[in-house]
Amino acid sequence: LWQQAGRSGRRENASLSIYIAFEGPLDQYFMKFPQKLFGRSIENCQIDVHNKQ
């Protein structure tokens, strides 16, 4: 979700992302508790610089 939303605002252009919820349990959970989606900090990315793959 956040990766797709971030793509729309590249190069300092204005953008708008809209979350359309379907009937699935995950979508409905976030519609009932939006703070669980929008109130969280973004996860840190961890990279192993010694991984040769």
CHARMM internal coordinates of N, CA and C (Angstrom, degrees):
IC EDIT
DIST 1 N 1 CA 1.4522
DIST 1 CA 1 C 1.5226
ANGL 1 N 1 CA 1 C 110.86
DIST 1 C 2 N 1.3256
ANGL 1 CA 1 C 2 N 117.01
DIHE 1 N 1 CA 1 C 2 N -52.55
DIST 2 N 2 CA 1.4640
ANGL 1 C 2 N 2 CA 119.52
DIHE 1 CA 1 C 2 N 2 CA -176.51
DIST 2 CA 2 C 1.5212
ANGL 2 N 2 CA 2 C 111.20
DIHE 1 C 2 N 2 CA 2 C -68.73
DIST 2 C 3 N 1.3134
ANGL 2 CA 2 C 3 N 117.82
DIHE 2 N 2 CA 2 C 3 N -34.09
DIST 3 N 3 CA 1.4590
ANGL 2 C 3 N 3 CA 120.07
DIHE 2 CA 2 C 3 N 3 CA 178.70
DIST 3 CA 3 C 1.5231
ANGL 3 N 3 CA 3 C 110.12
DIHE 2 C 3 N 3 CA 3 C -65.38
DIST 3 C 4 N 1.3056
ANGL 3 CA 3 C 4 N 117.63
DIHE 3 N 3 CA 3 C 4 N -44.37
DIST 4 N 4 CA 1.4589
ANGL 3 C 4 N 4 CA 121.15
DIHE 3 CA 3 C 4 N 4 CA 179.52
DIST 4 CA 4 C 1.5206
ANGL 4 N 4 CA 4 C 111.29
DIHE 3 C 4 N 4 CA 4 C -66.14
DIST 4 C 5 N 1.3186
ANGL 4 CA 4 C 5 N 117.61
DIHE 4 N 4 CA 4 C 5 N -40.83
DIST 5 N 5 CA 1.4619
ANGL 4 C 5 N 5 CA 120.74
DIHE 4 CA 4 C 5 N 5 CA 178.70
DIST 5 CA 5 C 1.5255
ANGL 5 N 5 CA 5 C 110.58
DIHE 4 C 5 N 5 CA 5 C -65.20
DIST 5 C 6 N 1.3190
ANGL 5 CA 5 C 6 N 117.14
DIHE 5 N 5 CA 5 C 6 N -37.89
DIST 6 N 6 CA 1.4605
ANGL 5 C 6 N 6 CA 120.93
DIHE 5 CA 5 C 6 N 6 CA 179.69
DIST 6 CA 6 C 1.5114
ANGL 6 N 6 CA 6 C 113.13
DIHE 5 C 6 N 6 CA 6 C -66.66
DIST 6 C 7 N 1.3013
ANGL 6 CA 6 C 7 N 117.91
DIHE 6 N 6 CA 6 C 7 N -29.64
DIST 7 N 7 CA 1.4645
ANGL 6 C 7 N 7 CA 121.11
DIHE 6 CA 6 C 7 N 7 CA 179.42
DIST 7 CA 7 C 1.5176
ANGL 7 N 7 CA 7 C 112.29
DIHE 6 C 7 N 7 CA 7 C -66.35
DIST 7 C 8 N 1.3106
ANGL 7 CA 7 C 8 N 117.21
DIHE 7 N 7 CA 7 C 8 N -30.05
DIST 8 N 8 CA 1.4634
ANGL 7 C 8 N 8 CA 119.70
DIHE 7 CA 7 C 8 N 8 CA -176.00
DIST 8 CA 8 C 1.5233
ANGL 8 N 8 CA 8 C 112.39
DIHE 7 C 8 N 8 CA 8 C -71.58
DIST 8 C 9 N 1.3315
ANGL 8 CA 8 C 9 N 118.95
DIHE 8 N 8 CA 8 C 9 N -21.12
DIST 9 N 9 CA 1.4555
ANGL 8 C 9 N 9 CA 121.21
DIHE 8 CA 8 C 9 N 9 CA -177.10
DIST 9 CA 9 C 1.5129
ANGL 9 N 9 CA 9 C 113.77
DIHE 8 C 9 N 9 CA 9 C -106.93
DIST 9 C 10 N 1.2947
ANGL 9 CA 9 C 10 N 117.82
DIHE 9 N 9 CA 9 C 10 N 29.76
DIST 10 N 10 CA 1.4629
ANGL 9 C 10 N 10 CA 120.93
DIHE 9 CA 9 C 10 N 10 CA -178.84
DIST 10 CA 10 C 1.5205
ANGL 10 N 10 CA 10 C 111.41
DIHE 9 C 10 N 10 CA 10 C -67.55
DIST 10 C 11 N 1.3087
ANGL 10 CA 10 C 11 N 113.22
DIHE 10 N 10 CA 10 C 11 N 155.27
DIST 11 N 11 CA 1.4689
ANGL 10 C 11 N 11 CA 121.95
DIHE 10 CA 10 C 11 N 11 CA 175.88
DIST 11 CA 11 C 1.5200
ANGL 11 N 11 CA 11 C 112.83
DIHE 10 C 11 N 11 CA 11 C 57.63
DIST 11 C 12 N 1.3188
ANGL 11 CA 11 C 12 N 115.23
DIHE 11 N 11 CA 11 C 12 N 36.26
DIST 12 N 12 CA 1.4625
ANGL 11 C 12 N 12 CA 122.46
DIHE 11 CA 11 C 12 N 12 CA 174.05
DIST 12 CA 12 C 1.5258
ANGL 12 N 12 CA 12 C 113.72
DIHE 11 C 12 N 12 CA 12 C 60.91
DIST 12 C 13 N 1.3225
ANGL 12 CA 12 C 13 N 117.72
DIHE 12 N 12 CA 12 C 13 N 21.24
DIST 13 N 13 CA 1.4636
ANGL 12 C 13 N 13 CA 120.86
DIHE 12 CA 12 C 13 N 13 CA 176.10
DIST 13 CA 13 C 1.5245
ANGL 13 N 13 CA 13 C 109.51
DIHE 12 C 13 N 13 CA 13 C -84.52
DIST 13 C 14 N 1.3061
ANGL 13 CA 13 C 14 N 115.60
DIHE 13 N 13 CA 13 C 14 N 148.79
DIST 14 N 14 CA 1.4628
ANGL 13 C 14 N 14 CA 119.96
DIHE 13 CA 13 C 14 N 14 CA 176.43
DIST 14 CA 14 C 1.5263
ANGL 14 N 14 CA 14 C 109.32
DIHE 13 C 14 N 14 CA 14 C -67.75
DIST 14 C 15 N 1.3252
ANGL 14 CA 14 C 15 N 116.27
DIHE 14 N 14 CA 14 C 15 N 146.55
DIST 15 N 15 CA 1.4599
ANGL 14 C 15 N 15 CA 119.75
DIHE 14 CA 14 C 15 N 15 CA 179.67
DIST 15 CA 15 C 1.5226
ANGL 15 N 15 CA 15 C 109.73
DIHE 14 C 15 N 15 CA 15 C -152.60
DIST 15 C 16 N 1.3092
ANGL 15 CA 15 C 16 N 114.57
DIHE 15 N 15 CA 15 C 16 N 166.37
DIST 16 N 16 CA 1.4563
ANGL 15 C 16 N 16 CA 121.83
DIHE 15 CA 15 C 16 N 16 CA 178.11
DIST 16 CA 16 C 1.5195
ANGL 16 N 16 CA 16 C 107.84
DIHE 15 C 16 N 16 CA 16 C -140.64
DIST 16 C 17 N 1.3189
ANGL 16 CA 16 C 17 N 116.96
DIHE 16 N 16 CA 16 C 17 N 129.92
DIST 17 N 17 CA 1.4610
ANGL 16 C 17 N 17 CA 122.03
DIHE 16 CA 16 C 17 N 17 CA 175.68
DIST 17 CA 17 C 1.5166
ANGL 17 N 17 CA 17 C 108.29
DIHE 16 C 17 N 17 CA 17 C -112.68
DIST 17 C 18 N 1.3199
ANGL 17 CA 17 C 18 N 115.82
DIHE 17 N 17 CA 17 C 18 N 135.62
DIST 18 N 18 CA 1.4599
ANGL 17 C 18 N 18 CA 121.70
DIHE 17 CA 17 C 18 N 18 CA -179.35
DIST 18 CA 18 C 1.5228
ANGL 18 N 18 CA 18 C 108.52
DIHE 17 C 18 N 18 CA 18 C -121.42
DIST 18 C 19 N 1.3170
ANGL 18 CA 18 C 19 N 115.97
DIHE 18 N 18 CA 18 C 19 N 128.03
DIST 19 N 19 CA 1.4670
ANGL 18 C 19 N 19 CA 121.79
DIHE 18 CA 18 C 19 N 19 CA 178.13
DIST 19 CA 19 C 1.5233
ANGL 19 N 19 CA 19 C 107.55
DIHE 18 C 19 N 19 CA 19 C -94.97
DIST 19 C 20 N 1.3129
ANGL 19 CA 19 C 20 N 116.49
DIHE 19 N 19 CA 19 C 20 N 115.85
DIST 20 N 20 CA 1.4647
ANGL 19 C 20 N 20 CA 121.53
DIHE 19 CA 19 C 20 N 20 CA 178.51
DIST 20 CA 20 C 1.5257
ANGL 20 N 20 CA 20 C 107.69
DIHE 19 C 20 N 20 CA 20 C -104.43
DIST 20 C 21 N 1.3095
ANGL 20 CA 20 C 21 N 115.45
DIHE 20 N 20 CA 20 C 21 N 115.34
DIST 21 N 21 CA 1.4651
ANGL 20 C 21 N 21 CA 120.53
DIHE 20 CA 20 C 21 N 21 CA -177.38
DIST 21 CA 21 C 1.5249
ANGL 21 N 21 CA 21 C 110.78
DIHE 20 C 21 N 21 CA 21 C -88.00
DIST 21 C 22 N 1.3199
ANGL 21 CA 21 C 22 N 114.78
DIHE 21 N 21 CA 21 C 22 N 138.56
DIST 22 N 22 CA 1.4524
ANGL 21 C 22 N 22 CA 121.30
DIHE 21 CA 21 C 22 N 22 CA 174.72
DIST 22 CA 22 C 1.5244
ANGL 22 N 22 CA 22 C 108.73
DIHE 21 C 22 N 22 CA 22 C -103.40
DIST 22 C 23 N 1.3120
ANGL 22 CA 22 C 23 N 117.81
DIHE 22 N 22 CA 22 C 23 N -168.42
DIST 23 N 23 CA 1.4621
ANGL 22 C 23 N 23 CA 121.77
DIHE 22 CA 22 C 23 N 23 CA -174.68
DIST 23 CA 23 C 1.5251
ANGL 23 N 23 CA 23 C 113.96
DIHE 22 C 23 N 23 CA 23 C -83.17
DIST 23 C 24 N 1.3215
ANGL 23 CA 23 C 24 N 117.95
DIHE 23 N 23 CA 23 C 24 N -4.09
DIST 24 N 24 CA 1.4599
ANGL 23 C 24 N 24 CA 120.78
DIHE 23 CA 23 C 24 N 24 CA -178.55
DIST 24 CA 24 C 1.5202
ANGL 24 N 24 CA 24 C 112.50
DIHE 23 C 24 N 24 CA 24 C -64.89
DIST 24 C 25 N 1.3315
ANGL 24 CA 24 C 25 N 116.85
DIHE 24 N 24 CA 24 C 25 N 156.98
DIST 25 N 25 CA 1.4625
ANGL 24 C 25 N 25 CA 120.26
DIHE 24 CA 24 C 25 N 25 CA -175.89
DIST 25 CA 25 C 1.5274
ANGL 25 N 25 CA 25 C 114.20
DIHE 24 C 25 N 25 CA 25 C -62.73
DIST 25 C 26 N 1.3244
ANGL 25 CA 25 C 26 N 118.46
DIHE 25 N 25 CA 25 C 26 N -35.91
DIST 26 N 26 CA 1.4642
ANGL 25 C 26 N 26 CA 120.20
DIHE 25 CA 25 C 26 N 26 CA -179.66
DIST 26 CA 26 C 1.5261
ANGL 26 N 26 CA 26 C 111.10
DIHE 25 C 26 N 26 CA 26 C -68.14
DIST 26 C 27 N 1.3237
ANGL 26 CA 26 C 27 N 117.08
DIHE 26 N 26 CA 26 C 27 N -45.43
DIST 27 N 27 CA 1.4643
ANGL 26 C 27 N 27 CA 120.52
DIHE 26 CA 26 C 27 N 27 CA 177.13
DIST 27 CA 27 C 1.5205
ANGL 27 N 27 CA 27 C 111.08
DIHE 26 C 27 N 27 CA 27 C -60.49
DIST 27 C 28 N 1.3108
ANGL 27 CA 27 C 28 N 117.22
DIHE 27 N 27 CA 27 C 28 N -43.60
DIST 28 N 28 CA 1.4609
ANGL 27 C 28 N 28 CA 120.62
DIHE 27 CA 27 C 28 N 28 CA -178.56
DIST 28 CA 28 C 1.5316
ANGL 28 N 28 CA 28 C 111.69
DIHE 27 C 28 N 28 CA 28 C -67.98
DIST 28 C 29 N 1.3129
ANGL 28 CA 28 C 29 N 117.15
DIHE 28 N 28 CA 28 C 29 N -33.93
DIST 29 N 29 CA 1.4659
ANGL 28 C 29 N 29 CA 120.45
DIHE 28 CA 28 C 29 N 29 CA 176.61
DIST 29 CA 29 C 1.5286
ANGL 29 N 29 CA 29 C 110.27
DIHE 28 C 29 N 29 CA 29 C -61.27
DIST 29 C 30 N 1.3292
ANGL 29 CA 29 C 30 N 116.89
DIHE 29 N 29 CA 29 C 30 N -46.55
DIST 30 N 30 CA 1.4640
ANGL 29 C 30 N 30 CA 119.85
DIHE 29 CA 29 C 30 N 30 CA -179.21
DIST 30 CA 30 C 1.5249
ANGL 30 N 30 CA 30 C 112.32
DIHE 29 C 30 N 30 CA 30 C -70.34
DIST 30 C 31 N 1.3122
ANGL 30 CA 30 C 31 N 117.95
DIHE 30 N 30 CA 30 C 31 N -25.85
DIST 31 N 31 CA 1.4637
ANGL 30 C 31 N 31 CA 119.43
DIHE 30 CA 30 C 31 N 31 CA 175.10
DIST 31 CA 31 C 1.5341
ANGL 31 N 31 CA 31 C 110.70
DIHE 30 C 31 N 31 CA 31 C -71.57
DIST 31 C 32 N 1.3301
ANGL 31 CA 31 C 32 N 116.54
DIHE 31 N 31 CA 31 C 32 N -33.19
DIST 32 N 32 CA 1.4697
ANGL 31 C 32 N 32 CA 120.09
DIHE 31 CA 31 C 32 N 32 CA 178.40
DIST 32 CA 32 C 1.5243
ANGL 32 N 32 CA 32 C 112.09
DIHE 31 C 32 N 32 CA 32 C -80.08
DIST 32 C 33 N 1.3333
ANGL 32 CA 32 C 33 N 116.80
DIHE 32 N 32 CA 32 C 33 N -30.51
DIST 33 N 33 CA 1.4649
ANGL 32 C 33 N 33 CA 122.22
DIHE 32 CA 32 C 33 N 33 CA -177.17
DIST 33 CA 33 C 1.5357
ANGL 33 N 33 CA 33 C 110.09
DIHE 32 C 33 N 33 CA 33 C -130.17
DIST 33 C 34 N 1.3282
ANGL 33 CA 33 C 34 N 118.87
DIHE 33 N 33 CA 33 C 34 N 67.49
DIST 34 N 34 CA 1.4696
ANGL 33 C 34 N 34 CA 120.74
DIHE 33 CA 33 C 34 N 34 CA -176.27
DIST 34 CA 34 C 1.5258
ANGL 34 N 34 CA 34 C 113.50
DIHE 33 C 34 N 34 CA 34 C -61.25
DIST 34 C 35 N 1.3222
ANGL 34 CA 34 C 35 N 117.90
DIHE 34 N 34 CA 34 C 35 N -25.94
DIST 35 N 35 CA 1.4609
ANGL 34 C 35 N 35 CA 120.11
DIHE 34 CA 34 C 35 N 35 CA 179.35
DIST 35 CA 35 C 1.5278
ANGL 35 N 35 CA 35 C 111.33
DIHE 34 C 35 N 35 CA 35 C -64.75
DIST 35 C 36 N 1.3380
ANGL 35 CA 35 C 36 N 117.26
DIHE 35 N 35 CA 35 C 36 N -24.86
DIST 36 N 36 CA 1.4656
ANGL 35 C 36 N 36 CA 120.87
DIHE 35 CA 35 C 36 N 36 CA 177.37
DIST 36 CA 36 C 1.5277
ANGL 36 N 36 CA 36 C 111.12
DIHE 35 C 36 N 36 CA 36 C -67.86
DIST 36 C 37 N 1.3123
ANGL 36 CA 36 C 37 N 117.07
DIHE 36 N 36 CA 36 C 37 N -27.03
DIST 37 N 37 CA 1.4608
ANGL 36 C 37 N 37 CA 121.87
DIHE 36 CA 36 C 37 N 37 CA 178.83
DIST 37 CA 37 C 1.5221
ANGL 37 N 37 CA 37 C 111.23
DIHE 36 C 37 N 37 CA 37 C -92.73
DIST 37 C 38 N 1.3187
ANGL 37 CA 37 C 38 N 117.23
DIHE 37 N 37 CA 37 C 38 N -48.86
DIST 38 N 38 CA 1.4604
ANGL 37 C 38 N 38 CA 121.28
DIHE 37 CA 37 C 38 N 38 CA -172.54
DIST 38 CA 38 C 1.5260
ANGL 38 N 38 CA 38 C 113.76
DIHE 37 C 38 N 38 CA 38 C -92.12
DIST 38 C 39 N 1.3214
ANGL 38 CA 38 C 39 N 118.40
DIHE 38 N 38 CA 38 C 39 N -14.08
DIST 39 N 39 CA 1.4507
ANGL 38 C 39 N 39 CA 121.01
DIHE 38 CA 38 C 39 N 39 CA -177.76
DIST 39 CA 39 C 1.5189
ANGL 39 N 39 CA 39 C 114.34
DIHE 38 C 39 N 39 CA 39 C -94.29
DIST 39 C 40 N 1.3154
ANGL 39 CA 39 C 40 N 116.99
DIHE 39 N 39 CA 39 C 40 N -0.97
DIST 40 N 40 CA 1.4642
ANGL 39 C 40 N 40 CA 121.06
DIHE 39 CA 39 C 40 N 40 CA -177.75
DIST 40 CA 40 C 1.5196
ANGL 40 N 40 CA 40 C 110.96
DIHE 39 C 40 N 40 CA 40 C -89.62
DIST 40 C 41 N 1.3241
ANGL 40 CA 40 C 41 N 115.59
DIHE 40 N 40 CA 40 C 41 N 152.04
DIST 41 N 41 CA 1.4595
ANGL 40 C 41 N 41 CA 119.24
DIHE 40 CA 40 C 41 N 41 CA 173.40
DIST 41 CA 41 C 1.5292
ANGL 41 N 41 CA 41 C 108.57
DIHE 40 C 41 N 41 CA 41 C -79.33
DIST 41 C 42 N 1.2970
ANGL 41 CA 41 C 42 N 115.94
DIHE 41 N 41 CA 41 C 42 N 158.13
DIST 42 N 42 CA 1.4656
ANGL 41 C 42 N 42 CA 121.44
DIHE 41 CA 41 C 42 N 42 CA -179.52
DIST 42 CA 42 C 1.5225
ANGL 42 N 42 CA 42 C 108.75
DIHE 41 C 42 N 42 CA 42 C -76.10
DIST 42 C 43 N 1.3196
ANGL 42 CA 42 C 43 N 116.35
DIHE 42 N 42 CA 42 C 43 N 138.35
DIST 43 N 43 CA 1.4616
ANGL 42 C 43 N 43 CA 121.23
DIHE 42 CA 42 C 43 N 43 CA -178.02
DIST 43 CA 43 C 1.5225
ANGL 43 N 43 CA 43 C 110.78
DIHE 42 C 43 N 43 CA 43 C -67.68
DIST 43 C 44 N 1.3342
ANGL 43 CA 43 C 44 N 115.94
DIHE 43 N 43 CA 43 C 44 N 146.71
DIST 44 N 44 CA 1.4553
ANGL 43 C 44 N 44 CA 121.27
DIHE 43 CA 43 C 44 N 44 CA 174.96
DIST 44 CA 44 C 1.5195
ANGL 44 N 44 CA 44 C 109.67
DIHE 43 C 44 N 44 CA 44 C -78.81
DIST 44 C 45 N 1.2995
ANGL 44 CA 44 C 45 N 115.97
DIHE 44 N 44 CA 44 C 45 N 145.96
DIST 45 N 45 CA 1.4600
ANGL 44 C 45 N 45 CA 122.12
DIHE 44 CA 44 C 45 N 45 CA 176.91
DIST 45 CA 45 C 1.5241
ANGL 45 N 45 CA 45 C 108.15
DIHE 44 C 45 N 45 CA 45 C -94.30
DIST 45 C 46 N 1.3167
ANGL 45 CA 45 C 46 N 116.93
DIHE 45 N 45 CA 45 C 46 N 134.29
DIST 46 N 46 CA 1.4579
ANGL 45 C 46 N 46 CA 120.78
DIHE 45 CA 45 C 46 N 46 CA 178.41
DIST 46 CA 46 C 1.5174
ANGL 46 N 46 CA 46 C 108.93
DIHE 45 C 46 N 46 CA 46 C -115.61
DIST 46 C 47 N 1.3212
ANGL 46 CA 46 C 47 N 115.34
DIHE 46 N 46 CA 46 C 47 N 131.23
DIST 47 N 47 CA 1.4633
ANGL 46 C 47 N 47 CA 121.70
DIHE 46 CA 46 C 47 N 47 CA -178.08
DIST 47 CA 47 C 1.5191
ANGL 47 N 47 CA 47 C 108.95
DIHE 46 C 47 N 47 CA 47 C -126.07
DIST 47 C 48 N 1.3237
ANGL 47 CA 47 C 48 N 115.84
DIHE 47 N 47 CA 47 C 48 N 134.03
DIST 48 N 48 CA 1.4599
ANGL 47 C 48 N 48 CA 121.24
DIHE 47 CA 47 C 48 N 48 CA 174.67
DIST 48 CA 48 C 1.5266
ANGL 48 N 48 CA 48 C 107.50
DIHE 47 C 48 N 48 CA 48 C -94.64
DIST 48 C 49 N 1.3241
ANGL 48 CA 48 C 49 N 116.91
DIHE 48 N 48 CA 48 C 49 N 102.93
DIST 49 N 49 CA 1.4677
ANGL 48 C 49 N 49 CA 120.87
DIHE 48 CA 48 C 49 N 49 CA -176.90
DIST 49 CA 49 C 1.5246
ANGL 49 N 49 CA 49 C 112.25
DIHE 48 C 49 N 49 CA 49 C -69.97
DIST 49 C 50 N 1.3317
ANGL 49 CA 49 C 50 N 117.31
DIHE 49 N 49 CA 49 C 50 N -12.09
DIST 50 N 50 CA 1.4614
ANGL 49 C 50 N 50 CA 121.14
DIHE 49 CA 49 C 50 N 50 CA 179.40
DIST 50 CA 50 C 1.5282
ANGL 50 N 50 CA 50 C 112.45
DIHE 49 C 50 N 50 CA 50 C -95.43
DIST 50 C 51 N 1.3119
ANGL 50 CA 50 C 51 N 118.30
DIHE 50 N 50 CA 50 C 51 N -1.12
DIST 51 N 51 CA 1.4596
ANGL 50 C 51 N 51 CA 122.49
DIHE 50 CA 50 C 51 N 51 CA 178.81
DIST 51 CA 51 C 1.5261
ANGL 51 N 51 CA 51 C 108.67
DIHE 50 C 51 N 51 CA 51 C -75.17
DIST 51 C 52 N 1.3100
ANGL 51 CA 51 C 52 N 117.68
DIHE 51 N 51 CA 51 C 52 N 121.93
DIST 52 N 52 CA 1.4643
ANGL 51 C 52 N 52 CA 121.63
DIHE 51 CA 51 C 52 N 52 CA -176.24
DIST 52 CA 52 C 1.5209
ANGL 52 N 52 CA 52 C 113.17
DIHE 51 C 52 N 52 CA 52 C -90.78
DIST 52 C 53 N 1.3104
ANGL 52 CA 52 C 53 N 117.70
DIHE 52 N 52 CA 52 C 53 N 3.79
DIST 53 N 53 CA 1.4688
ANGL 52 C 53 N 53 CA 119.90
DIHE 52 CA 52 C 53 N 53 CA 179.93
DIST 53 CA 53 C 1.4980
ANGL 53 N 53 CA 53 C 110.87
DIHE 52 C 53 N 53 CA 53 C -88.99
END
COOR INIT
IC SEED 1 N 1 CA 1 C
IC BUILD
